[in-house]
């Protein structure tokens, strides 16, 4: 069996490792444009901020490790064309420009995503940089040493983490986004308000609800970001405006969402037999809305890649879908979310209610305790839990993993009130704060 793997970051690495173990007789060939695999881009801000001293620690595998497993690793090779019906691929060696053709019995598309690059005047100026891979991380580190005023465009998780890192590093930072709130895809206003206040108290300039129109510079380097609302000086600009799937190679050959994300079934198979896909190149089944959606997360990628290997020869293990569960640490705050926000529910025509509680993490007779704010979103008719968010200066984020399971299992807000959680004064109260959310929601519904 000849297996061709195109791309090898998280999903690709997981698929390759598992396929090498499950199918030792198979001939597995990986085609990867870069010279590395498995880079954890979510750690770039930690590297920039000096928490991680060596970027090599952000890799959890290597081409040599996969080669030792019997995989033919073609690093710095670009796949230029794929014929899914003829089961052929065209390849170019990026170092020698040699071109050749290869065939496959099974194709695994783990091509990932690439940052969205807006078509704006001045986008090609020096010091306007992307934030995605190992090379980007090193460029940012080097350029940040000389930069004094840094603009971060895109107020998602990566943007927020970079803003914190640069501010702590002593830089003058402007945080720009076309939305009216930071982190608006993950959190509702009562949570983002706290985060925005924290940034402003630290001296970060928030430039929200305004779109970038161009970049202005001199002698080839950026000096200013111009938006619909004003101008902001910057000698380094980091673009974090989102990602799009890398799927041009199979466009028109397999089913996709409008944004180009490949649609896979519960066994990671595309609409075409023997073509599998996983990771950021894919649309994934999103349990809160019970539809496919584009949710590029490393956690989703490694699960999907592992399932590709399990289901490559025979459909064996179904994917359970995702809640898009994620977490964030900014300054003193620990934040996590799962499922859909109350704000986003209206975009999917979902009729939801929510309960927000503010509760100390343990009894007040203890020498110390800390406040936790938790919000749980649920369907009004069915009372099915569809999302949740938590923020605290203590680490209460594991509660979101619990609520992720609740969303996946279609539990109701009523059931949450009476779930079995232990009590011990060092850790919590007799009624766990998750129970409290369920009980208070039930009380409000009965009022």
N, C-alpha and C positions, 0 to 999 in steps of 0.2 A: 504494500500500500504506500503510495507516494502522497505525502502531505505537504502542501505549500502554505506557509504562514507569512502573511504580509503585515509587517509592523510588529514591534515587540517592546511595548512598555508594560503596563500592568496586566491587561487582559492577555496579551501575547505571551508574556513570561509565565503566567499561571497555566495557560493552555499548553505551552510547550513542555513545561516540567511534568505535567500530569500525563500528556500523551507519550512522552518518552518512557514513563514508568508503565503505563497501561499497554502500550503497543511497541515492545522492544524490537520487533522485527520490521517495523515501519521505517521508511526513509523520510525523515522530517527535515525540511529545508526552510530556514527563516531568512527573509529578505527585509533588511532594516536600513533606512537611510542614514541613521546616526552611527556613531561608533560605540554606543552604550545601550544598555537595556535597564528597565525597572527604576528609573529615576523618580523619586517621590517629590513632585513639584509642589505639593502642599507644604513641604519643609523649606521652601525658598525663603520665606520671611524669617524663619528661625536662623537660617544661614546668614541672611542680610543683617539680622539683629545681633549676631554673634553668639546666640544660644547654642547653635551647632557650629563647632569650630572647623570641621572638615566636611566639605560637600560630598566627599566620597562615602560618608556615612549615610547619605540619603539614597544610596543604591542598596538593594537587598538581593541582587543577583548580578551576574556578569556574563558576557559572551563566552568566556573560558569555562565557567561553570556549566553552561548549557552544552557547550561543545564536548565537555567530558561526559555528558549524559548520552552522547551519540548523535547530537543534533548538528546538522550542517549549518553553521552560522555564516551568513553572507552579510557582513557589516559593510556599510557605505555602498549598498546596492539599492537602486531605485526601480521599483516595478512601474513600467510606463504604460502597460496595457494589459487588460485581462479579458479573455474570451471565456465566459462561464459555460457556454454550450460546448465549445470545442475543448474545454479544460486545458487551456494554454495561457501562459503569461509571457510577456516580453519584459526583459530586464536590462538595466544599464549599470555597469560598474562606474561609480561616481569618481573614482580615482584614475581610471584608465580610459573611460568612455567606451569601453568594449560593450557591445550589445549582443544579446543572445536570447533564445527562447527556451522555456521549460514547460513541462506538462505536470499535471497533478491528477490524483484520484479524488482527493478531498482538499478543499481550499478553506483556510481560516482567515477571515478578514478582521484583523485587530489593528487597524490603521489609526485609531485614536481620533483626536481632535486637534484643531489649531486655533490660536487666538484670532478673534475677529479684528481685522485691520480696517478701520474706516477710511474711505476715500476722501481725504481732506488735504487741503493745501498745506504744505510744509511737513507732511507725514514722513518724508525722507530725510529730514534734517538730522544731523548728529545728535545723539543723546535723547532721541525719541525711541524707546526700546520696548520690547515685548517681555512677558514674564510667563514662561511655560517650561523650558527645559534646562538642562545642565549648563549649556552655553549661555543662555539668558541669565541664569543665576550669577555666573562669573562676571558677565558684562555689567550687571547691576552693581555688584560689589565694587568693582573697579571704578565705575563712573561715580558712584555715591561718595567715594573718598574725596573727590574734588568738588562735588556739587554742594551748593548752599541752599538753594530753593528748589524743592522737588514737588512736582504735581503728579498725583496718582489719579488716573482716569478709570472709573469703574468701581462702584461701591459694593462689590460682593465680598466674599470671604477673603480672597487673595489680596484684594485692594485694601481691606481693613487691616489685615495683618501687616502689610507693607507700610501703611501709614503709621501704625504703632511703632514698628521697627525704626523707621526713619526719624520719627519724633524723639524716641528714646536716644537715638544716635546724635541728637542735637541739631537736626535739620529743620528748616522752615518748610512746613508741608501744607499743600492745598489738596483737598479731597473733592474731586469733581464727579458728578453723575447727573444724567438727564432725569432720573427719578427724583421725587421729592423727599425720599428717605434713603438712608444707607441700609444695606442688608435687607431690602424690602421683599426679596424673594423668599427669605427664610423666617422673617420675624414680623410680627404686627407692631403698630405704632407704639404701644406702651413699652415695648422692649427696645425698639430702635431709638426712642426718645432718650432713654438712659444712656445708650451708647454714644449718641450724638453729643449729649451734654458732657460726657467724659472726654471725648475728643476735643471739644471746644475749651474745656477747662485746662487741657494740656497744651493749648495754643495752636491746635490744628484749625486751619481755615476751611470751613465747609462751603462748597459751592454746588448746591443741590438745585434740582429742578431747572437745569440749564444744560444745553447741548454744546459741545465743542464744535466750532465752525472752522477753525484753522490754527496752525502753529506759525509763529513768526520768529525769525532769527536773523543772524548776520554771520558772515564768514562760514556759512555752512552748519552752524550749531543753533539749537533752539534757545530762545530767550523769553518767549511769552506764549501762553495758551489763551486763545480768544474764544469766548463762548457767547451764547445768545444774551447773556446778562452782564458780561464784563470782560476784563483782561487780567491775567494773573502771571506774574513773573515766574519763570522756571528755567533753570539750567539743566534739569533732568526731568524727563516725562516718562512715566511708566504706564503702558496701556494694559488695562485689565478689564476690557469691556465685554468679555464673554468668549465663548468658544463655539466653533461649528465643526460638525463631523467631517472627517477626511474620507469621502466616499465617491469621489469623481470616477474612480477606476471601474466601479460597477454601476454607475448611474444608468438607468434605463434597462438594467439587466435583472435587478431584484427590487422588491417592493421597498419603498422609503416613505418617510414623512416628508411634508413640504420642505423642511429645512435640510433634507438630505440624509437624515439618520436612517440607517437600515432597520427595517422591521424584522424581528426574529420571533419565532414561536417559543413555547415554554421549554423547548429542548435546544435552543440557540440556533435553530436551523432557519435559514432565510427562505424566501419564497421559491428558491431553486434548489433542487436536490443536490446534496454533496457540497453545498456552499454554506459555511457557518460563519457567524460573526459574534463579536463580543466587545464590550468596553465602550469607550466614548464615541465610537463610530456608529453606535446602535441606539435605536429607540427601545425603551424598556417598559415592561408592564408596571404601571404606577397604581398601587393598590387603593389609595384614597379615592381616586376618580374612576378606577376600574377601566382604564384605557392606557394605551401606549403613550409615553412621553419621553422627552429628551432630558436625561438627568445624569450628566457626566460627573461621576464620582469614582475614586479609586476603589472604594469598597464594592461598588457594583461591578467594576471591571474585573476584579480578581475572582469574584463569585461566578461571573459569566464565563470567564476564561476556563475556570475549573470544570464548569458544566459542559463546555464544548468538548473537552477531552472525554468526559464520562459518556457523552451522547453521540460521539463521532461515528461509531459503527452501528450502535443500536440505541434507540430512544429509551433511556433508563431512568434518569432523575430529572424531575420537573423543576423549573425555576419558580420560586414562590413569589416573585415580584419584589418591588422595592417600595420603601416609604420615603426615600431620599433623606435618610437620617444623617445628621451631621452635627459637628460641634465646633466651638471656637473659644479661644482664650484671648481676651483683650484687656490689657492692664490688670486690674484686680478682678475682673468679671469672668466667670465661667458660663458659657452660653451653649445651649444645644436645642435642636428642633427636629421634629419628625413630621412627615405628612404635610398636609395642606394648611396654610394660614387662613384665618378668617377673612382677611383682605382678598386673598386669591380665590376663595371659594366662589365668589360671585362671577369670576371669569369662566367658571365651569358650570354655571347655572345650578349650583348646589345651595340648598336651603339649610343653613347651619346656625347653630347657637354656640355659645362658648361660656366657660367659667374661668375666671382669673382669681387666684387666691394668693395672699401674701402671708406666709407662715414661717415661724422660726423653726430651724432644723431640729432642735431638741428642747427638752423642757426648760422653762425659765429658771428653775431651781439649780440648774447646772451653772458652773462658774462662767462659761462662755456659750454663746449661741449666735447664730447668724440668720438673717432673713433670706427666704427663698421666695421668688415669684414664679408661679406656674400658671400656664394657660392651657386649657384643653378645649379643642374644637370638636363638635359632634353634629351629626345630622339631626335636624329637628324631628323629622318623622320617625326615623328608625332608631334614633339615639346612638347610632354607630359612631364610635370615635374615629375621626379622620385626621387628626393632627394635634400637636402639642409643642409648647415652647417653655423653656426654663432659663432663669438667670439668677445667679447668686455669687457672692464672694467666696463661698465654700464650693467645693466640687459636688454638685447635685446632678451632674449630667447623666449619670447612669440611669436615672429615672426615665430619661428619654428613650434609652434602649428598651426599658420595660414597656413604655407606651408605644414604641415601634411594634413590639409584639402584639400589643392590644389592637393596633390598627390592622396589622396583617391578619389577625384572627377574627376581625370584625366584632370585637367586644363592644359592649354598650357602656355609656357613661354610668348607668345604674350599677352594672357589674363591677366597675372600677371602685365604687364606694365600699364594696364588701370583699375585695380581694384579700388574700391572706398574706400579710407582711409582718415580719417579726418586730418586736419592740424591745429596745434596750436604751436606757437614758443617754448613754454615751453617743448613740447614733441617731435617735429619732424620738418621736412622741408615740403615745399609745395608739393614736390614730395617725398613721403615716400620712404625709402631705398628699400622696396620690389618692389615698382613701378620702381625705378631706375634700379634694376636688370633686370626686364622685358624689359625696354626700351633699356638698353645698349645691351642686348642680341639680341633684334630685330635689332638694328642698326648694330651689328656685322654680323648678318645673311644676311642683305641686302647689305653689303659692297661688 
